[in-house]
């Protein structure tokens, strides 16, 4: 693309800040054709853009629908840039979040000077499609963090709805944000869960496509997705983008210094407040816990001398929400909701009916004195550390795809208190070695089955043999699941089935002689 043509294209893109702008004929290459990629293609086709979808694989339903909506599909090996894509000469490329910075097509777009967006930037530009009754677009509330994103997003949306606002969770939580933006019913607030991948794409550009949310939070920061980002610093920098342009409340975790630094360094709208949360006594402009009571000292006029009661730890315990990291999520969500004037009574009511997602510290059975807990959603060490803190001394089922993260620190800090470790996954050697180095007194058992259908049955069998009366068996893998399962949900469901089958019949084999620790 010539310099003059690039400038003309850039000028046009800068003007595309509304659903009602002139998108007709804009040449857009869409990378990927899963749920996000299809939502992008469908949106752009509806706007009249010329859309070419480029992907290595696609669900049959999405591939079949593309010509129906007026988009084209190129499918094949993306180890190098397809000739068809180069010949298309896109004016902008919109990438699905699965495409890392190192991907050949992403690298080509950046080197060629073709603007590179994610679905979040496109959604911000067209957010006025279905305005609120006052004519303004829905407010956005952004949620990210290494762990707790989905729980906090759901909590915040539930609190907002209980407070009388039309709110919806969307983004990385499973509902593409463009589907929410185009919902004909419209919303007052969108609570947008953002992955580090989506935030990396947002960080490429400022200006017209950069969101200015009402409130934003980064819940915590720990090493994750290092292979995708290339380094811990790059991962941190991507997360920090969540605060950019915040208008009212930049919510951060007082117990996680990295999130405070993000807020201090963020370019926010003048007048935005930094709102802290943690499990300790809150100062003014914070939310925290006092004598078992969750309180708000941020969103009231007399915050230097008074606090508002939101709920109690005892009430949360009745809903299965009293694990320390879940209490922290409740406080973060409450801060977001309070920034939009949701009254404390509505927050209490919302919490009374709230349930955690499946596979998030979910008790799947209590049999023969043993409690079986599924936290398959603990896909990194930081999440698993929270689970182990909630259930110290558990029989720990751990392992999978480590995503380039060293599990040694987790084993040293939390794993050493485990009754035993049951190690699964293709990267078992790294986990076993970590126990040998950092927790040599913990019995370690390996599940060496390669077939998915055998893994959880054997893991549960070994865990049952290691557990004693009053123990917890905790599935908190600290790793991704795609080495042996279709996803963390598949892993958790297979765990629950194996637990049920063991308790119905397999327990008669308890304490078999073949359950001996690995190498010990």
Kinemage of the C-alpha trace (Angstrom):
@kinemage 1
@onewidth
@group {chain A} dominant
@subgroup {mainchain}
@vectorlist {calphas} color= white
{ca unk a 1} P 0.000 0.000 0.000
{ca unk a 2} L 1.440 3.394 -0.956
{ca unk a 3} L 2.003 6.124 1.638
{ca unk a 4} L -0.728 8.276 0.136
{ca unk a 5} L -3.206 5.415 0.048
{ca unk a 6} L -2.326 4.557 3.642
{ca unk a 7} L -2.983 8.131 4.780
{ca unk a 8} L -6.317 8.180 2.976
{ca unk a 9} L -7.258 4.873 4.584
{ca unk a 10} L -6.194 6.118 8.027
{ca unk a 11} L -8.287 9.258 7.626
{ca unk a 12} L -11.278 7.135 6.761
{ca unk a 13} L -10.752 4.837 9.751
{ca unk a 14} L -10.477 7.821 12.074
{ca unk a 15} L -13.962 8.885 10.953
{ca unk a 16} L -15.500 5.478 11.695
{ca unk a 17} L -16.649 6.209 15.230
{ca unk a 18} L -20.343 5.378 14.933
{ca unk a 19} L -22.649 2.652 13.698
{ca unk a 20} L -24.097 5.342 11.436
{ca unk a 21} L -20.756 6.269 9.827
{ca unk a 22} L -19.979 5.233 6.250
{ca unk a 23} L -18.502 1.717 6.510
{ca unk a 24} L -19.633 0.719 3.011
{ca unk a 25} L -16.991 -0.949 0.883
{ca unk a 26} L -14.298 -0.822 3.586
{ca unk a 27} L -11.956 -3.755 2.912
{ca unk a 28} L -11.600 -5.696 6.152
{ca unk a 29} L -9.739 -8.940 6.712
{ca unk a 30} L -11.059 -10.873 9.714
{ca unk a 31} L -8.667 -13.370 11.301
{ca unk a 32} L -10.327 -16.420 12.795
{ca unk a 33} L -13.799 -17.884 12.591
{ca unk a 34} L -14.870 -18.990 16.040
{ca unk a 35} L -17.561 -17.108 17.992
{ca unk a 36} L -15.614 -13.838 18.118
{ca unk a 37} L -14.511 -13.959 14.470
{ca unk a 38} L -18.031 -14.626 13.277
{ca unk a 39} L -19.447 -11.779 15.369
{ca unk a 40} L -16.889 -9.445 13.750
{ca unk a 41} L -17.668 -10.643 10.234
{ca unk a 42} L -21.413 -10.460 10.834
{ca unk a 43} L -21.174 -6.916 12.211
{ca unk a 44} L -19.015 -5.646 9.368
{ca unk a 45} L -21.190 -7.302 6.739
{ca unk a 46} L -24.247 -5.655 8.269
{ca unk a 47} L -22.412 -2.322 8.031
{ca unk a 48} L -21.753 -2.900 4.333
{ca unk a 49} L -18.005 -3.555 4.519
{ca unk a 50} L -16.193 -5.850 2.087
{ca unk a 51} L -15.240 -8.750 4.380
{ca unk a 52} L -12.699 -11.522 3.811
{ca unk a 53} L -12.415 -14.047 6.649
{ca unk a 54} L -9.072 -15.828 6.863
{ca unk a 55} L -8.792 -18.896 9.078
{ca unk a 56} L -7.115 -22.256 9.417
{ca unk a 57} L -10.250 -23.974 10.702
{ca unk a 58} L -13.899 -23.129 11.121
{ca unk a 59} L -17.017 -24.704 12.548
{ca unk a 60} L -19.280 -25.896 9.741
{ca unk a 61} L -22.122 -23.653 10.914
{ca unk a 62} L -20.024 -20.483 10.725
{ca unk a 63} L -18.519 -21.425 7.356
{ca unk a 64} L -21.984 -22.092 5.958
{ca unk a 65} L -23.348 -18.759 7.198
{ca unk a 66} L -20.584 -16.527 5.800
{ca unk a 67} L -21.883 -16.374 2.208
{ca unk a 68} L -25.394 -15.881 3.599
{ca unk a 69} L -24.330 -12.693 5.395
{ca unk a 70} L -22.263 -11.548 2.415
{ca unk a 71} L -18.715 -12.328 3.566
{ca unk a 72} L -16.038 -14.440 1.873
{ca unk a 73} L -13.939 -17.211 3.390
{ca unk a 74} L -10.350 -18.288 2.812
{ca unk a 75} L -9.382 -21.388 4.747
{ca unk a 76} L -5.981 -23.049 4.819
{ca unk a 77} L -2.509 -23.067 6.307
{ca unk a 78} L -1.554 -19.727 7.878
{ca unk a 79} L 2.103 -20.539 8.370
{ca unk a 80} L 2.658 -17.751 5.868
{ca unk a 81} L 0.508 -14.933 4.512
{ca unk a 82} L -1.924 -16.260 1.867
{ca unk a 83} L -1.644 -14.695 -1.584
{ca unk a 84} L -5.389 -14.092 -1.494
{ca unk a 85} L -5.020 -11.942 1.626
{ca unk a 86} L -2.174 -9.890 0.186
{ca unk a 87} L -4.114 -9.363 -3.057
{ca unk a 88} L -7.189 -8.272 -1.067
{ca unk a 89} L -5.097 -5.374 0.323
{ca unk a 90} L -7.177 -4.872 3.476
{ca unk a 91} L -7.598 -1.365 4.822
{ca unk a 92} L -7.840 -2.826 8.335
{ca unk a 93} L -7.335 -6.272 9.865
{ca unk a 94} L -9.543 -7.369 12.773
{ca unk a 95} L -7.993 -10.296 14.627
{ca unk a 96} L -9.622 -12.796 16.940
{ca unk a 97} L -7.868 -12.875 20.337
{ca unk a 98} L -6.353 -16.297 19.712
{ca unk a 99} L -3.857 -14.817 17.223
{ca unk a 100} L -0.635 -13.976 19.145
{ca unk a 101} L 1.711 -11.104 18.252
{ca unk a 102} L 4.127 -13.610 16.748
{ca unk a 103} L 1.594 -15.024 14.266
{ca unk a 104} L 2.783 -14.575 10.655
{ca unk a 105} L -0.372 -12.751 9.556
{ca unk a 106} L -0.350 -10.427 12.567
{ca unk a 107} L 3.337 -9.688 12.008
{ca unk a 108} L 2.654 -9.026 8.309
{ca unk a 109} L -0.109 -6.550 9.107
{ca unk a 110} L 2.081 -4.636 11.535
{ca unk a 111} L 5.087 -4.595 9.208
{ca unk a 112} L 2.895 -3.503 6.288
{ca unk a 113} L 1.371 -0.637 8.230
{ca unk a 114} L -2.150 -2.075 7.985
{ca unk a 115} L -4.145 -1.017 11.071
{ca unk a 116} L -4.757 -3.950 13.392
{ca unk a 117} L -7.840 -4.071 15.598
{ca unk a 118} L -9.481 -6.552 17.920
{ca unk a 119} L -13.211 -7.062 18.377
{ca unk a 120} L -13.255 -4.705 21.383
{ca unk a 121} L -12.073 -1.725 19.343
{ca unk a 122} L -14.660 -2.399 16.656
{ca unk a 123} L -17.370 -2.712 19.314
{ca unk a 124} L -16.405 0.628 20.886
{ca unk a 125} L -16.643 2.344 17.509
{ca unk a 126} L -20.182 1.042 16.866
{ca unk a 127} L -21.480 1.051 20.434
{ca unk a 128} L -24.185 3.613 19.590
{ca unk a 129} L -26.256 1.202 17.486
{ca unk a 130} L -28.880 0.753 20.225
{ca unk a 131} L -28.688 3.786 22.536
{ca unk a 132} L -30.155 4.182 25.985
{ca unk a 133} L -33.450 6.082 26.404
{ca unk a 134} L -31.435 9.291 26.900
{ca unk a 135} L -29.824 8.769 23.489
{ca unk a 136} L -26.343 7.953 24.820
{ca unk a 137} L -24.593 4.613 24.265
{ca unk a 138} L -24.396 2.106 27.101
{ca unk a 139} L -21.689 2.716 29.668
{ca unk a 140} L -18.869 0.179 29.756
{ca unk a 141} L -17.354 -1.399 32.845
{ca unk a 142} L -14.146 -3.340 32.157
{ca unk a 143} L -12.893 -6.344 34.144
{ca unk a 144} L -9.561 -8.102 33.809
{ca unk a 145} L -6.983 -9.866 35.985
{ca unk a 146} L -5.093 -13.123 35.975
{ca unk a 147} L -7.894 -14.779 37.943
{ca unk a 148} L -11.457 -14.074 39.021
{ca unk a 149} L -12.508 -12.228 35.853
{ca unk a 150} L -15.607 -14.259 35.075
{ca unk a 151} L -16.856 -14.398 38.653
{ca unk a 152} L -16.391 -10.648 39.106
{ca unk a 153} L -18.003 -9.867 35.749
{ca unk a 154} L -21.062 -11.953 36.620
{ca unk a 155} L -21.229 -10.491 40.126
{ca unk a 156} L -21.065 -6.906 38.860
{ca unk a 157} L -23.712 -7.504 36.193
{ca unk a 158} L -26.011 -9.172 38.744
{ca unk a 159} L -25.612 -6.264 41.164
{ca unk a 160} L -26.304 -3.714 38.439
{ca unk a 161} L -29.473 -5.512 37.350
{ca unk a 162} L -30.659 -5.739 40.963
{ca unk a 163} L -30.006 -1.995 41.165
{ca unk a 164} L -32.466 -1.383 38.341
{ca unk a 165} L -30.073 -1.039 35.414
{ca unk a 166} L -30.264 -2.992 32.179
{ca unk a 167} L -26.862 -4.664 32.293
{ca unk a 168} L -25.232 -7.627 30.588
{ca unk a 169} L -21.956 -9.516 30.984
{ca unk a 170} L -20.078 -9.955 27.713
{ca unk a 171} L -16.654 -10.232 26.104
{ca unk a 172} L -14.279 -12.972 27.173
{ca unk a 173} L -17.025 -14.412 29.372
{ca unk a 174} L -18.516 -16.147 26.330
{ca unk a 175} L -20.963 -13.674 24.756
{ca unk a 176} L -19.072 -11.676 22.097
{ca unk a 177} L -19.266 -7.982 22.874
{ca unk a 178} L -20.469 -7.219 19.345
{ca unk a 179} L -23.500 -9.438 19.937
{ca unk a 180} L -24.282 -7.398 23.059
{ca unk a 181} L -23.780 -4.088 21.252
{ca unk a 182} L -26.195 -5.176 18.525
{ca unk a 183} L -28.857 -6.610 20.857
{ca unk a 184} L -32.080 -4.875 19.805
{ca unk a 185} L -33.261 -4.524 23.412
{ca unk a 186} L -30.249 -2.378 24.305
{ca unk a 187} L -28.496 -1.961 27.657
{ca unk a 188} L -27.617 0.745 30.142
{ca unk a 189} L -24.309 -0.899 31.073
{ca unk a 190} L -22.112 -3.552 29.493
{ca unk a 191} L -19.817 -5.382 31.916
{ca unk a 192} L -16.968 -6.477 29.674
{ca unk a 193} L -14.585 -9.243 30.680
{ca unk a 194} L -11.279 -8.733 28.881
{ca unk a 195} L -8.485 -11.236 28.391
{ca unk a 196} L -4.867 -10.138 28.160
{ca unk a 197} L -5.067 -11.040 24.456
{ca unk a 198} L -7.916 -8.620 23.817
{ca unk a 199} L -6.136 -5.942 25.832
{ca unk a 200} L -2.950 -6.412 23.822
{ca unk a 201} L -4.869 -5.547 20.659
{ca unk a 202} L -6.449 -2.539 22.368
{ca unk a 203} L -3.000 -1.376 23.371
{ca unk a 204} L -1.889 -1.108 19.740
{ca unk a 205} L -4.035 1.946 19.091
{ca unk a 206} L -5.237 5.041 20.876
{ca unk a 207} L -7.841 7.536 19.853
{ca unk a 208} L -11.142 6.816 18.163
{ca unk a 209} L -11.234 3.105 18.927
{ca unk a 210} L -9.900 3.247 22.458
{ca unk a 211} L -12.627 2.659 25.072
{ca unk a 212} L -13.270 5.189 27.794
{ca unk a 213} L -15.048 3.050 30.385
{ca unk a 214} L -17.037 4.353 33.311
{ca unk a 215} L -15.081 2.038 35.623
{ca unk a 216} L -12.374 -0.588 35.280
{ca unk a 217} L -10.595 -3.143 37.442
{ca unk a 218} L -7.535 -5.353 37.226
{ca unk a 219} L -8.189 -7.885 39.981
{ca unk a 220} L -4.665 -9.267 40.330
{ca unk a 221} L -1.531 -10.044 38.355
{ca unk a 222} L 0.555 -13.212 38.185
{ca unk a 223} L 2.521 -14.880 35.405
{ca unk a 224} L 0.246 -16.408 32.780
{ca unk a 225} L 0.078 -16.701 28.993
{ca unk a 226} L 3.797 -15.972 28.770
{ca unk a 227} L 4.163 -17.974 25.564
{ca unk a 228} L 1.462 -15.835 23.904
{ca unk a 229} L 2.853 -12.487 25.085
{ca unk a 230} L 6.525 -13.369 25.001
{ca unk a 231} L 7.397 -12.087 28.471
{ca unk a 232} L 5.960 -11.276 31.888
{ca unk a 233} L 6.481 -7.553 31.223
{ca unk a 234} L 4.469 -7.710 28.001
{ca unk a 235} L 1.677 -9.570 29.812
{ca unk a 236} L 1.630 -6.930 32.572
{ca unk a 237} L 1.603 -4.079 30.065
{ca unk a 238} L -1.362 -5.611 28.265
{ca unk a 239} L -3.328 -5.915 31.499
{ca unk a 240} L -2.593 -2.285 32.378
{ca unk a 241} L -4.432 -1.085 29.242
{ca unk a 242} L -7.723 -1.812 31.042
{ca unk a 243} L -7.458 1.468 32.976
{ca unk a 244} L -6.787 3.705 29.984
{ca unk a 245} L -9.439 6.391 29.607
{ca unk a 246} L -11.361 5.466 32.777
{ca unk a 247} L -13.888 8.171 33.620
{ca unk a 248} L -15.104 7.485 37.164
{ca unk a 249} L -13.485 4.619 39.089
{ca unk a 250} L -10.158 2.837 38.592
{ca unk a 251} L -10.575 -0.095 40.975
{ca unk a 252} L -7.444 -1.914 42.134
{ca unk a 253} L -6.395 -4.659 44.548
{ca unk a 254} L -4.599 -3.193 47.580
{ca unk a 255} L -3.088 -6.625 48.250
{ca unk a 256} L -1.523 -6.721 44.773
{ca unk a 257} L 1.016 -3.934 44.335
{ca unk a 258} L 1.171 -4.410 40.557
{ca unk a 259} L -2.442 -3.283 40.157
{ca unk a 260} L -1.797 -0.157 42.208
{ca unk a 261} L 1.125 0.746 39.962
{ca unk a 262} L -1.109 0.247 36.923
{ca unk a 263} L -3.581 2.777 38.281
{ca unk a 264} L -0.839 5.242 39.214
{ca unk a 265} L 0.581 5.086 35.688
{ca unk a 266} L -2.736 5.087 33.820
{ca unk a 267} L -3.905 7.919 31.556
{ca unk a 268} L -7.416 8.395 32.934
{ca unk a 269} L -10.034 11.097 32.487
{ca unk a 270} L -9.604 13.979 34.905
{ca unk a 271} L -11.720 13.375 37.987
{ca unk a 272} L -11.491 9.564 37.911
{ca unk a 273} L -10.904 8.120 41.378
{ca unk a 274} L -8.638 5.294 42.474
{ca unk a 275} L -10.727 2.843 44.526
{ca unk a 276} L -8.941 0.127 46.498
{ca unk a 277} L -10.236 -3.183 47.825
{ca unk a 278} L -8.828 -5.991 49.943
{ca unk a 279} L -9.769 -8.199 52.894
{ca unk a 280} L -8.445 -5.766 55.493
{ca unk a 281} L -9.852 -2.681 57.159
{ca unk a 282} L -10.570 -0.109 54.425
{ca unk a 283} L -9.393 3.463 54.387
{ca unk a 284} L -11.339 6.294 52.771
{ca unk a 285} L -11.925 5.503 49.073
{ca unk a 286} L -11.623 1.752 49.772
{ca unk a 287} L -13.825 -1.299 50.229
{ca unk a 288} L -12.827 -3.949 52.753
{ca unk a 289} L -13.803 -6.149 55.684
{ca unk a 290} L -14.302 -5.116 59.321
{ca unk a 291} L -15.184 -7.773 61.922
{ca unk a 292} L -16.643 -10.058 59.270
{ca unk a 293} L -18.643 -7.266 57.597
{ca unk a 294} L -17.968 -6.163 53.995
{ca unk a 295} L -18.080 -2.377 53.942
{ca unk a 296} L -17.842 0.513 51.488
{ca unk a 297} L -15.857 3.605 52.524
{ca unk a 298} L -15.518 4.917 48.986
{ca unk a 299} L -18.951 5.872 47.695
{ca unk a 300} L -20.454 7.954 50.501
{ca unk a 301} L -20.047 11.575 51.453
{ca unk a 302} L -18.895 10.872 55.027
{ca unk a 303} L -16.289 8.323 53.982
{ca unk a 304} L -13.633 9.624 56.403
{ca unk a 305} L -15.814 8.854 59.411
{ca unk a 306} L -18.394 6.317 58.213
{ca unk a 307} L -18.869 3.118 56.200
{ca unk a 308} L -21.782 1.398 54.486
{ca unk a 309} L -22.466 -2.272 55.204
{ca unk a 310} L -22.775 -4.375 52.058
{ca unk a 311} L -23.032 -7.928 53.439
{ca unk a 312} L -21.269 -10.266 55.868
{ca unk a 313} L -18.801 -13.089 55.427
{ca unk a 314} L -21.293 -15.341 57.229
{ca unk a 315} L -23.989 -14.503 54.666
{ca unk a 316} L -21.555 -15.184 51.849
{ca unk a 317} L -20.684 -18.549 53.409
{ca unk a 318} L -24.330 -19.599 53.090
{ca unk a 319} L -24.001 -19.057 49.323
{ca unk a 320} L -20.627 -20.792 49.012
{ca unk a 321} L -18.910 -17.439 48.482
{ca unk a 322} L -16.708 -17.158 51.574
{ca unk a 323} L -13.356 -18.376 50.189
{ca unk a 324} L -10.955 -15.435 50.566
{ca unk a 325} L -10.411 -14.916 46.836
{ca unk a 326} L -14.167 -14.980 46.210
{ca unk a 327} L -14.729 -12.381 48.947
{ca unk a 328} L -12.168 -10.215 47.147
{ca unk a 329} L -14.108 -10.665 43.901
{ca unk a 330} L -17.310 -9.624 45.687
{ca unk a 331} L -15.645 -6.446 46.926
{ca unk a 332} L -14.288 -5.604 43.464
{ca unk a 333} L -17.687 -6.150 41.852
{ca unk a 334} L -19.370 -4.088 44.553
{ca unk a 335} L -16.960 -1.220 43.863
{ca unk a 336} L -17.889 -1.292 40.179
{ca unk a 337} L -21.597 -1.385 40.992
{ca unk a 338} L -21.356 1.355 43.610
{ca unk a 339} L -19.591 3.577 41.065
{ca unk a 340} L -22.881 3.467 39.158
{ca unk a 341} L -24.934 4.308 42.283
{ca unk a 342} L -26.274 0.819 42.975
{ca unk a 343} L -27.501 0.969 46.611
{ca unk a 344} L -26.038 -1.388 49.256
{ca unk a 345} L -29.398 -3.096 49.729
{ca unk a 346} L -29.441 -4.114 46.058
{ca unk a 347} L -25.917 -5.527 46.388
{ca unk a 348} L -27.006 -7.617 49.376
{ca unk a 349} L -30.036 -8.919 47.501
{ca unk a 350} L -27.981 -9.743 44.414
{ca unk a 351} L -25.542 -11.782 46.489
{ca unk a 352} L -28.332 -13.772 48.134
{ca unk a 353} L -29.205 -15.374 44.801
{ca unk a 354} L -25.729 -15.620 43.277
{ca unk a 355} L -24.058 -18.920 42.488
{ca unk a 356} L -20.530 -19.491 41.249
{ca unk a 357} L -19.987 -20.901 37.777
{ca unk a 358} L -19.458 -24.644 37.506
{ca unk a 359} L -15.840 -25.749 38.009
{ca unk a 360} L -15.041 -22.830 40.300
{ca unk a 361} L -14.393 -24.270 43.823
{ca unk a 362} L -17.517 -26.393 43.289
{ca unk a 363} L -18.193 -29.142 45.832
{ca unk a 364} L -19.178 -32.158 43.738
{ca unk a 365} L -19.495 -34.747 46.536
{ca unk a 366} L -19.163 -35.379 50.257
{ca unk a 367} L -18.804 -39.094 50.799
{ca unk a 368} L -17.123 -41.299 53.421
{ca unk a 369} L -15.700 -38.299 55.238
{ca unk a 370} L -14.042 -36.842 52.099
{ca unk a 371} L -15.071 -33.632 50.336
{ca unk a 372} L -14.405 -33.525 46.579
{ca unk a 373} L -13.918 -30.028 45.116
{ca unk a 374} L -13.780 -29.152 41.418
{ca unk a 375} L -11.758 -26.025 40.671
{ca unk a 376} L -10.844 -27.057 37.138
{ca unk a 377} L -11.076 -23.388 36.190
{ca unk a 378} L -7.837 -22.831 38.136
{ca unk a 379} L -5.801 -22.905 34.926
{ca unk a 380} L -2.706 -21.135 36.271
{ca unk a 381} L -0.655 -21.158 39.492
{ca unk a 382} L -2.180 -17.943 40.824
{ca unk a 383} L -5.699 -19.382 40.683
{ca unk a 384} L -4.585 -22.687 42.178
{ca unk a 385} L -2.859 -20.826 45.032
{ca unk a 386} L -6.195 -19.269 45.985
{ca unk a 387} L -7.857 -22.685 45.980
{ca unk a 388} L -5.109 -24.237 48.079
{ca unk a 389} L -5.383 -21.340 50.532
{ca unk a 390} L -9.109 -22.057 50.852
{ca unk a 391} L -8.453 -25.794 51.354
{ca unk a 392} L -5.073 -26.193 53.116
{ca unk a 393} L -3.893 -29.770 53.516
{ca unk a 394} L -5.946 -31.066 50.576
{ca unk a 395} L -5.101 -33.981 48.345
{ca unk a 396} L -4.163 -31.926 45.305
{ca unk a 397} L -4.830 -33.025 41.709
{ca unk a 398} L -2.470 -30.908 39.608
{ca unk a 399} L -1.013 -30.669 36.119
{ca unk a 400} L -1.721 -30.124 32.416
{ca unk a 401} L -0.266 -27.533 30.047
{ca unk a 402} L 1.851 -25.095 32.054
{ca unk a 403} L 1.903 -22.395 29.320
{ca unk a 404} L 5.538 -21.560 29.968
{ca unk a 405} L 4.955 -20.750 33.662
{ca unk a 406} L 7.216 -22.221 36.362
{ca unk a 407} L 5.081 -24.052 38.918
{ca unk a 408} L 7.894 -24.293 41.451
{ca unk a 409} L 6.924 -21.228 43.488
{ca unk a 410} L 3.357 -22.505 43.900
{ca unk a 411} L 4.564 -25.916 45.062
{ca unk a 412} L 6.931 -24.288 47.555
{ca unk a 413} L 4.392 -21.818 48.920
{ca unk a 414} L 1.200 -23.876 48.934
{ca unk a 415} L 1.877 -27.413 47.744
{ca unk a 416} L 4.122 -28.334 50.654
{ca unk a 417} L 1.071 -28.460 52.944
{ca unk a 418} L -0.771 -30.948 50.731
{ca unk a 419} L -1.717 -34.387 52.034
{ca unk a 420} L -0.586 -35.775 48.678
{ca unk a 421} L -0.250 -34.700 45.051
{ca unk a 422} L -1.846 -36.524 42.128
{ca unk a 423} L -0.072 -35.339 38.980
{ca unk a 424} L -1.806 -35.454 35.584
{ca unk a 425} L -1.057 -34.003 32.141
{ca unk a 426} L 1.634 -34.107 29.495
{ca unk a 427} L 4.019 -31.894 31.482
{ca unk a 428} L 4.044 -34.167 34.539
{ca unk a 429} L 7.831 -34.264 34.725
{ca unk a 430} L 8.033 -30.548 35.528
{ca unk a 431} L 5.450 -30.868 38.293
{ca unk a 432} L 7.051 -33.971 39.818
{ca unk a 433} L 10.440 -32.258 39.741
{ca unk a 434} L 8.998 -29.203 41.486
{ca unk a 435} L 7.747 -31.372 44.344
{ca unk a 436} L 11.107 -33.123 44.586
{ca unk a 437} L 12.838 -29.727 44.904
{ca unk a 438} L 10.385 -27.785 47.034
{ca unk a 439} L 8.144 -30.263 48.888
{ca unk a 440} L 9.997 -33.572 49.170
{ca unk a 441} L 7.865 -34.705 52.095
{ca unk a 442} L 4.632 -34.727 50.076
{ca unk a 443} L 3.692 -38.116 48.562
{ca unk a 444} L 3.434 -37.738 44.777
{ca unk a 445} L 1.480 -40.069 42.485
{ca unk a 446} L 1.584 -39.861 38.685
{ca unk a 447} L -1.275 -40.676 36.352
{ca unk a 448} L 0.510 -41.916 33.253
{ca unk a 449} L -2.584 -42.740 31.191
{ca unk a 450} L -2.407 -41.100 27.779
{ca unk a 451} L -6.089 -41.599 26.920
{ca unk a 452} L -8.480 -38.873 28.063
{ca unk a 453} L -11.162 -41.289 29.204
{ca unk a 454} L -8.761 -42.975 31.637
{ca unk a 455} L -7.103 -39.958 33.236
{ca unk a 456} L -9.694 -38.798 35.769
{ca unk a 457} L -10.755 -42.285 36.793
{ca unk a 458} L -7.209 -43.114 37.814
{ca unk a 459} L -6.640 -39.684 39.399
{ca unk a 460} L -9.745 -40.058 41.556
{ca unk a 461} L -8.773 -43.598 42.509
{ca unk a 462} L -5.326 -42.472 43.667
{ca unk a 463} L -6.761 -39.432 45.459
{ca unk a 464} L -9.266 -41.592 47.332
{ca unk a 465} L -6.497 -43.907 48.463
{ca unk a 466} L -4.436 -40.974 49.743
{ca unk a 467} L -7.319 -39.140 51.483
{ca unk a 468} L -8.247 -39.631 55.109
{ca unk a 469} L -11.415 -38.872 57.044
{ca unk a 470} L -12.085 -35.127 56.990
{ca unk a 471} L -9.820 -34.464 54.004
{ca unk a 472} L -10.572 -32.477 50.863
{ca unk a 473} L -9.605 -33.737 47.406
{ca unk a 474} L -9.043 -30.616 45.305
{ca unk a 475} L -8.856 -30.518 41.516
{ca unk a 476} L -6.940 -27.254 40.992
{ca unk a 477} L -4.635 -28.078 38.071
{ca unk a 478} L -2.697 -24.782 37.864
{ca unk a 479} L -2.476 -25.532 34.140
{ca unk a 480} L -4.460 -25.429 30.925
{ca unk a 481} L -6.421 -28.499 29.907
{ca unk a 482} L -6.024 -28.874 26.155
{ca unk a 483} L -3.328 -31.539 26.400
{ca unk a 484} L -5.871 -34.171 27.438
{ca unk a 485} L -9.308 -32.533 27.522
{ca unk a 486} L -11.567 -30.384 25.361
{ca unk a 487} L -11.351 -27.566 27.919
{ca unk a 488} L -11.350 -26.877 31.643
{ca unk a 489} L -15.096 -27.594 31.714
{ca unk a 490} L -14.593 -31.024 30.129
{ca unk a 491} L -11.829 -31.715 32.657
{ca unk a 492} L -14.096 -30.744 35.545
{ca unk a 493} L -17.053 -32.721 34.261
{ca unk a 494} L -14.928 -35.843 33.850
{ca unk a 495} L -13.660 -35.341 37.393
{ca unk a 496} L -17.220 -35.150 38.750
{ca unk a 497} L -18.231 -38.287 36.843
{ca unk a 498} L -15.173 -40.161 38.121
{ca unk a 499} L -15.910 -39.074 41.692
{ca unk a 500} L -19.499 -40.244 41.373
{ca unk a 501} L -18.462 -43.582 39.921
{ca unk a 502} L -15.828 -44.075 42.614
{ca unk a 503} L -18.272 -43.347 45.416
{ca unk a 504} L -20.914 -45.600 43.886
{ca unk a 505} L -18.666 -48.599 43.400
{ca unk a 506} L -14.959 -48.046 43.130
{ca unk a 507} L -14.406 -47.312 46.812
{ca unk a 508} L -14.294 -51.008 47.607
{ca unk a 509} L -10.775 -50.962 46.125
{ca unk a 510} L -9.637 -48.305 48.608
{ca unk a 511} L -6.060 -48.720 49.884
{ca unk a 512} L -4.952 -51.080 47.110
{ca unk a 513} L -1.285 -51.962 47.381
{ca unk a 514} L -0.445 -50.477 43.970
{ca unk a 515} L -1.012 -46.885 45.165
{ca unk a 516} L 2.595 -46.069 45.952
{ca unk a 517} L 4.193 -42.645 45.647
{ca unk a 518} L 6.271 -41.824 42.607
{ca unk a 519} L 9.893 -42.587 43.359
{ca unk a 520} L 9.397 -42.545 47.125
